[in-house]
Amino acid sequence: MAGLTLSTQGIVLLKRPPKANFQLLTLFSAEHGHLSLWQRLSKSSSSKTGAAPLDLFDEAEFLAESPNQGQSWFIKEAHLLHRPSGIARSYDSLQHACGFTTTLARNRVPEEVRAGVMQLLRRSLDAFANHMRPDITHLKALYSFARDEGYPLRQHWLPTLPAALRSLAQSVLGQPLADQNPPAQAVTALHSHLAHYLRHHTEILVD
């Protein structure tokens, strides 16, 4: 029986440690949701476009093949569309970006909201790459992901915050990133409160 093929566009959320000459990538696709694809790491693994093996946060068009009827997929061709290289220039940006993409990788996304999540992922990675406050970007991205999943955070989470943090949350979540510079400690506290709420009151998996 002939192997299956899959053509899609997606963003790399996770990279697993290599095994032999292959590395397992977790991608998010607006069309297919989460995908696990193996990419060859040998020197001859360049795609037909001459692109190097894909890296974390890369967005690309893929052609993948499965020799075992969909049990595992291997990248045959990859055309790089966008690489937010600015993320790697800052350890904090890299750490927060990895935190958000890991959260996305852990949570299944219903088909009807995948397109919106893809747009959120693109905007967030662009902000991680180009703005100086990755902590705020991470907070806003996590809040938006949970809100778009249908959880009433404004009605149920915000009222649980101490008054000072509630005021800060309303400001941070409601204003453009470029207009904000709150204390990092306060943003960390907000993130911790939000993560605690999501663990105990939603089905979203967070670290």
Backbone hydrogen bonds, N-H to C=O, Kabsch-Sander energy under -0.5 kcal/mol:
donor,donor_aa,acceptor,acceptor_aa,energy
4,L,66,S,-1.7
6,L,64,A,-2.6
8,T,62,F,-1.6
10,G,60,A,-2.4
11,I,28,F,-2.0
12,V,58,D,-2.5
13,L,11,I,-0.5
13,L,26,T,-3.3
14,L,26,T,-1.6
16,R,24,L,-2.8
19,K,22,F,-3.3
22,F,19,K,-2.2
23,Q,39,Q,-2.2
25,L,23,Q,-0.5
25,L,37,L,-3.3
26,T,14,L,-2.2
27,L,25,L,-0.6
27,L,35,L,-2.9
28,F,11,I,-2.1
29,S,33,G,-2.6
33,G,29,S,-2.6
35,L,27,L,-2.1
37,L,25,L,-2.4
37,L,35,L,-0.6
38,W,73,W,-2.9
39,Q,23,Q,-2.7
41,L,21,N,-3.8
45,S,42,S,-2.0
47,S,51,A,-1.2
50,G,47,S,-2.0
57,F,12,V,-1.9
58,D,55,D,-1.8
59,E,82,H,-2.8
60,A,10,G,-2.4
61,E,79,H,-2.4
62,F,8,T,-3.4
63,L,77,E,-2.4
64,A,6,L,-3.3
65,E,74,F,-2.7
66,S,4,L,-2.6
69,Q,66,S,-0.6
71,Q,68,N,-0.9
73,W,36,S,-0.5
74,F,65,E,-2.8
75,I,38,W,-3.0
76,K,63,L,-3.1
77,E,63,L,-1.9
79,H,61,E,-2.8
80,L,78,A,-0.6
81,L,59,E,-3.0
82,H,59,E,-2.0
85,S,83,R,-2.4
87,I,84,P,-1.8
88,A,85,S,-1.0
89,R,86,G,-1.0
90,S,87,I,-1.3
94,L,90,S,-2.4
95,Q,91,Y,-2.8
96,H,92,D,-2.6
97,A,93,S,-2.6
98,C,94,L,-2.5
99,G,95,Q,-2.0
100,F,96,H,-2.1
101,T,97,A,-2.6
102,T,98,C,-2.4
103,T,99,G,-1.6
104,L,100,F,-2.2
105,A,101,T,-2.3
106,R,102,T,-1.5
107,N,103,T,-0.8
107,N,104,L,-0.9
108,R,106,R,-0.5
113,V,110,P,-1.6
114,R,110,P,-0.5
114,R,111,E,-1.0
117,V,113,V,-2.1
118,M,114,R,-2.4
119,Q,115,A,-1.9
120,L,116,G,-2.2
121,L,117,V,-2.7
122,R,118,M,-2.3
123,R,119,Q,-2.5
124,S,120,L,-2.6
125,L,121,L,-2.5
126,D,122,R,-2.2
127,A,123,R,-2.1
128,F,124,S,-2.8
129,A,125,L,-1.8
130,N,126,D,-1.4
131,H,127,A,-2.3
136,I,133,R,-0.6
137,T,133,R,-1.9
138,H,134,P,-2.4
139,L,135,D,-2.0
140,K,136,I,-2.8
141,A,137,T,-2.4
142,L,138,H,-2.6
143,Y,139,L,-2.4
144,S,140,K,-2.5
145,F,141,A,-2.5
146,A,142,L,-2.2
147,R,143,Y,-2.8
148,D,144,S,-2.7
149,E,145,F,-1.0
150,G,147,R,-1.7
151,Y,146,A,-1.8
153,L,151,Y,-2.1
156,H,152,P,-2.6
157,W,153,L,-1.8
158,L,153,L,-2.2
160,T,157,W,-1.8
161,L,158,L,-1.7
166,R,162,P,-2.8
167,S,163,A,-2.2
168,L,164,A,-1.9
169,A,165,L,-2.9
170,Q,166,R,-2.1
171,S,167,S,-1.7
172,V,168,L,-3.2
173,L,169,A,-2.8
174,G,170,Q,-1.0
175,Q,171,S,-1.1
179,D,176,P,-1.3
180,Q,177,L,-1.6
187,V,183,P,-1.7
188,T,184,A,-2.5
189,A,185,Q,-1.9
190,L,186,A,-2.2
191,H,187,V,-2.6
192,S,188,T,-2.3
193,H,189,A,-2.3
194,L,190,L,-2.6
195,A,191,H,-2.8
196,H,192,S,-2.3
197,Y,193,H,-2.2
198,L,194,L,-2.6
199,R,195,A,-2.2
200,H,196,H,-1.7
201,H,197,Y,-2.2
202,T,198,L,-1.2
206,V,204,I,-0.6
